[in-house]
Amino acid sequence: MAGNCELHPDINQCPHFEPIKGEYCIKNEFCGFYGKSKPQTEPKYIRQPRWYEKYYKK
């Protein structure tokens, strides 16, 4: 399981850091800059009522 490093890649000297991916290659929870990778999800679409729908009688 890879994790994100919040430290800038130019100054990161950690031996477990992969600068190309910007991630740790191992679980490195003892590091203060380690952040767990979270799967990115798309926000669910919520339909907004149209301006004219408020005038319709339902």
TIMI-2910 file (N, C-alpha, C, CB; in pm, 1 decimal, decimal comma, always signed):
<rs>
+----------+----------+----------+----------+----------+----------+----------+----------+----------+----------+----------+----------+------+
!      n_x !      n_y !      n_z !     ca_x !     ca_y !     ca_z !      c_x !      c_y !      c_z !     cb_x !     cb_y !     cb_z ! resn !
+----------+----------+----------+----------+----------+----------+----------+----------+----------+----------+----------+----------+------+
!    +84,8 !   -117,6 !     +0,0 !     +0,0 !     +0,0 !     +0,0 !    +88,9 !   +123,3 !     +0,0 !    -96,2 !     +0,1 !   +121,8 !  Met !
!    +71,4 !   +206,0 !    -97,9 !   +151,8 !   +326,4 !   -108,6 !    +81,1 !   +441,5 !    -40,1 !   +180,4 !   +360,2 !   -255,2 !  Ala !
!   +161,0 !   +536,8 !     +3,3 !   +104,6 !   +655,9 !    +66,3 !   +166,3 !   +779,9 !     +6,0 !   +126,8 !   +653,7 !   +218,3 !  Gly !
!    +98,4 !   +888,7 !    +17,2 !   +147,8 !  +1015,7 !    -36,0 !   +244,5 !  +1080,5 !    +61,1 !    +31,6 !  +1110,7 !    -66,0 !  Asn !
!   +342,8 !  +1148,7 !     +6,6 !   +436,7 !  +1224,8 !    +87,7 !   +405,6 !  +1372,0 !    +68,7 !   +584,8 !  +1192,8 !    +49,6 !  Cys !
!   +386,3 !  +1442,6 !   +179,2 !   +352,0 !  +1584,0 !   +173,0 !   +475,3 !  +1673,0 !   +161,9 !   +271,9 !  +1622,9 !   +295,0 !  Glu !
!   +593,5 !  +1614,7 !   +171,2 !   +717,8 !  +1689,4 !   +159,0 !   +750,4 !  +1709,2 !    +10,7 !   +833,9 !  +1616,0 !   +232,2 !  Leu !
!   +804,7 !  +1823,9 !    -24,4 !   +836,2 !  +1854,0 !   -164,2 !   +942,0 !  +1755,9 !   -215,6 !   +885,9 !  +2000,9 !   -179,3 !  His !
!   +925,2 !  +1700,7 !   -336,9 !  +1019,2 !  +1600,4 !   -388,9 !  +1163,1 !  +1648,7 !   -402,8 !   +972,1 !  +1553,2 !   -521,6 !  Pro !
!  +1184,1 !  +1778,1 !   -418,8 !  +1320,6 !  +1829,1 !   -435,2 !  +1404,2 !  +1813,9 !   -308,8 !  +1316,8 !  +1974,7 !   -475,9 !  Asp !
!  +1341,1 !  +1820,2 !   -192,5 !  +1415,8 !  +1812,8 !    -66,9 !  +1392,9 !  +1682,0 !     +7,6 !  +1378,1 !  +1928,7 !    +22,2 !  Ile !
!  +1316,2 !  +1590,8 !    -49,1 !  +1287,0 !  +1464,0 !    +16,8 !  +1404,7 !  +1368,2 !     -1,1 !  +1156,7 !  +1401,5 !    -39,4 !  Asn !
!  +1465,6 !  +1326,8 !   +109,3 !  +1579,5 !  +1235,8 !   +106,0 !  +1544,6 !  +1097,4 !   +160,4 !  +1694,7 !  +1294,4 !   +185,1 !  Gln !
!  +1418,0 !  +1067,7 !   +176,2 !  +1375,1 !   +939,2 !   +231,3 !  +1410,8 !   +826,3 !   +134,3 !  +1222,5 !   +940,1 !   +260,0 !  Cys !
!  +1470,9 !   +716,0 !   +181,9 !  +1507,2 !   +606,3 !    +91,8 !  +1386,6 !   +529,5 !    +39,5 !  +1600,0 !   +511,1 !   +162,1 !  Pro !
!  +1271,5 !   +544,7 !   +101,5 !  +1152,0 !   +471,7 !    +59,7 !  +1062,3 !   +553,7 !    -32,3 !  +1073,6 !   +428,1 !   +180,9 !  His !
!  +1105,6 !   +672,6 !    -68,8 !  +1024,9 !   +762,8 !   -150,5 !  +1057,9 !   +745,0 !   -297,5 !  +1047,0 !   +908,4 !   -108,6 !  Phe !
!   +954,5 !   +737,2 !   -382,5 !   +972,8 !   +731,0 !   -526,9 !   +937,0 !   +868,2 !   -584,6 !   +884,9 !   +617,1 !   -591,1 !  Glu !
!  +1035,6 !   +946,4 !   -627,1 !  +1007,2 !  +1083,9 !   -671,3 !   +922,7 !  +1092,4 !   -797,7 !  +1135,9 !  +1156,4 !   -694,3 !  Pro !
!   +925,8 !   +990,6 !   -881,7 !   +848,0 !   +995,2 !  -1005,9 !   +698,6 !   +988,0 !   -974,7 !   +888,9 !   +879,4 !  -1100,6 !  Ile !
!   +661,1 !   +897,1 !   -884,7 !   +520,1 !   +880,8 !   -849,3 !   +477,3 !   +975,8 !   -738,4 !   +493,3 !   +737,9 !   -807,1 !  Lys !
!   +570,3 !  +1019,8 !   -656,7 !   +536,2 !  +1104,4 !   -542,8 !   +477,2 !  +1024,9 !   -428,7 !   +439,7 !  +1211,9 !   -584,8 !  Gly !
!   +510,0 !   +895,4 !   -423,2 !   +454,4 !   +807,5 !   -321,5 !   +565,0 !   +728,1 !   -253,9 !   +350,5 !   +713,0 !   -382,5 !  Glu !
!   +532,9 !   +676,8 !   -136,7 !   +621,7 !   +583,0 !    -69,4 !   +598,8 !   +444,8 !   -127,3 !   +598,6 !   +583,6 !    +84,2 !  Tyr !
!   +705,2 !   +366,0 !   -137,4 !   +690,7 !   +231,4 !   -190,6 !   +653,1 !   +132,1 !    -81,4 !   +819,4 !   +187,8 !   -258,8 !  Cys !
!   +663,0 !   +171,8 !    +45,7 !   +623,3 !    +85,5 !   +156,3 !   +534,8 !   +164,5 !   +250,9 !   +747,0 !    +28,9 !   +230,8 !  Ile !
!   +476,4 !    +93,4 !   +344,4 !   +394,5 !   +159,6 !   +445,6 !   +489,4 !   +225,3 !   +545,2 !   +297,0 !    +58,2 !   +517,2 !  Lys !
!   +494,9 !   +355,5 !   +545,9 !   +594,4 !   +431,6 !   +620,2 !   +524,4 !   +525,2 !   +718,3 !   +685,9 !   +511,4 !   +524,1 !  Asn !
!   +447,1 !   +470,5 !   +810,9 !   +365,0 !   +552,4 !   +899,3 !   +445,4 !   +627,5 !  +1005,3 !   +263,0 !   +466,2 !   +966,5 !  Glu !
!   +570,7 !   +592,3 !  +1027,3 !   +650,1 !   +660,7 !  +1129,4 !   +696,9 !   +797,7 !  +1081,8 !   +770,3 !   +575,5 !  +1168,4 !  Phe !
!   +690,9 !   +823,5 !   +952,3 !   +733,8 !   +952,0 !   +897,5 !   +627,0 !  +1057,6 !   +925,3 !   +761,3 !   +940,7 !   +745,1 !  Cys !
!   +669,5 !  +1176,8 !   +959,8 !   +575,4 !  +1284,2 !   +989,4 !   +507,7 !  +1342,1 !   +866,8 !   +645,3 !  +1393,0 !  +1062,0 !  Gly !
!   +561,9 !  +1315,8 !   +748,1 !   +504,7 !  +1369,6 !   +625,1 !   +423,3 !  +1265,9 !   +549,0 !   +614,4 !  +1423,4 !   +536,1 !  Phe !
!   +404,3 !  +1148,8 !   +608,2 !   +331,3 !  +1040,7 !   +542,7 !   +181,9 !  +1067,2 !   +549,0 !   +364,5 !   +905,2 !   +607,5 !  Tyr !
!   +113,8 !  +1047,9 !   +438,7 !    -31,3 !  +1060,6 !   +433,7 !    -88,1 !   +942,5 !   +357,4 !    -74,0 !  +1194,4 !   +368,0 !  Gly !
!   -192,2 !   +881,4 !   +409,6 !   -250,3 !   +764,9 !   +343,4 !   -320,9 !   +807,0 !   +215,2 !   -348,5 !   +692,1 !   +437,4 !  Lys !
!   -308,3 !   +722,7 !   +113,6 !   -375,5 !   +748,9 !    -12,9 !   -524,1 !   +723,5 !     +3,2 !   -317,1 !   +661,6 !   -126,1 !  Ser !
!   -603,4 !   +817,0 !    -47,1 !   -748,2 !   +802,0 !    -41,9 !   -799,8 !   +789,6 !   -184,8 !   -815,5 !   +922,4 !    +32,3 !  Lys !
!   -887,2 !   +694,6 !   -208,1 !   -942,9 !   +685,4 !   -343,5 !  -1028,5 !   +808,4 !   -373,8 !  -1026,8 !   +556,1 !   -359,6 !  Pro !
!  -1007,9 !   +866,5 !   -487,8 !  -1082,3 !   +986,2 !   -524,2 !  -1215,2 !   +945,3 !   -585,0 !  -1001,5 !  +1074,4 !   -622,4 !  Gln !
!  -1320,2 !  +1002,3 !   -533,5 !  -1453,3 !   +972,3 !   -584,0 !  -1514,4 !  +1099,0 !   -642,2 !  -1543,4 !   +913,9 !   -472,1 !  Thr !
!  -1591,6 !  +1080,7 !   -744,6 !  -1661,9 !  +1191,9 !   -806,7 !  -1781,6 !  +1228,5 !   -719,7 !  -1706,6 !  +1156,3 !   -951,5 !  Glu !
!  -1806,4 !  +1356,0 !   -698,9 !  -1925,4 !  +1392,7 !   -622,1 !  -2050,8 !  +1354,7 !   -700,0 !  -1925,4 !  +1544,1 !   -589,6 !  Pro !
!  -2149,6 !  +1302,8 !   -628,4 !  -2272,2 !  +1258,5 !   -692,3 !  -2350,8 !  +1380,0 !   -741,9 !  -2357,4 !  +1173,7 !   -594,8 !  Lys !
!  -2408,4 !  +1366,2 !   -859,7 !  -2483,4 !  +1475,5 !   -920,3 !  -2615,6 !  +1493,0 !   -847,2 !  -2507,4 !  +1449,6 !  -1070,7 !  Tyr !
!  -2643,8 !  +1614,1 !   -806,8 !  -2770,5 !  +1648,5 !   -743,8 !  -2840,3 !  +1745,9 !   -836,7 !  -2750,3 !  +1709,5 !   -599,9 !  Ile !
!  -2956,2 !  +1704,5 !   -883,4 !  -3028,5 !  +1786,7 !   -979,7 !  -3084,5 !  +1910,2 !   -911,9 !  -3141,0 !  +1706,5 !  -1045,9 !  Arg !
!  -3055,0 !  +2025,1 !   -970,4 !  -3108,5 !  +2152,0 !   -922,6 !  -3235,7 !  +2182,8 !  -1001,3 !  -3003,4 !  +2267,4 !   -937,2 !  Gln !
!  -3339,1 !  +2231,4 !   -934,4 !  -3462,1 !  +2264,1 !  -1008,2 !  -3438,4 !  +2381,0 !  -1104,0 !  -3576,8 !  +2298,3 !   -910,0 !  Pro !
!  -3503,5 !  +2373,5 !  -1216,9 !  -3493,9 !  +2480,1 !  -1315,9 !  -3569,1 !  +2602,9 !  -1265,7 !  -3549,8 !  +2433,8 !  -1452,9 !  Arg !
!  -3537,8 !  +2717,4 !  -1320,1 !  -3598,7 !  +2841,2 !  -1272,1 !  -3749,1 !  +2842,3 !  -1294,4 !  -3535,6 !  +2960,9 !  -1340,8 !  Trp !
!  -3797,2 !  +2775,1 !  -1399,3 !  -3939,6 !  +2776,9 !  -1431,1 !  -4019,4 !  +2671,5 !  -1355,0 !  -3958,6 !  +2757,0 !  -1578,7 !  Tyr !
!  -3953,8 !  +2574,9 !  -1293,6 !  -4025,7 !  +2467,9 !  -1224,8 !  -4096,1 !  +2516,1 !  -1098,8 !  -3930,6 !  +2356,5 !  -1189,8 !  Glu !
!  -4051,3 !  +2624,4 !  -1041,0 !  -4117,5 !  +2673,0 !   -920,6 !  -4254,3 !  +2733,5 !   -951,3 !  -4029,9 !  +2775,7 !   -851,1 !  Lys !
!  -4281,1 !  +2765,3 !  -1078,4 !  -4410,5 !  +2820,6 !  -1117,2 !  -4511,0 !  +2713,3 !  -1157,2 !  -4392,5 !  +2917,5 !  -1230,8 !  Tyr !
!  -4466,2 !  +2590,1 !  -1176,3 !  -4558,1 !  +2481,3 !  -1211,0 !  -4635,3 !  +2437,9 !  -1088,8 !  -4482,4 !  +2361,9 !  -1271,1 !  Tyr !
!  -4762,0 !  +2404,6 !  -1108,0 !  -4841,2 !  +2348,9 !   -998,8 !  -4826,0 !  +2198,2 !  -1005,4 !  -4992,4 !  +2392,0 !  -1007,6 !  Lys !
!  -4795,5 !  +2139,8 !   -894,2 !  -4776,4 !  +1994,5 !   -890,8 !  -4889,8 !  +1926,9 !   -820,6 !  -4646,1 !  +1958,5 !   -823,2 !  Lys !
+----------+----------+----------+----------+----------+----------+----------+----------+----------+----------+----------+----------+------+
</rs>
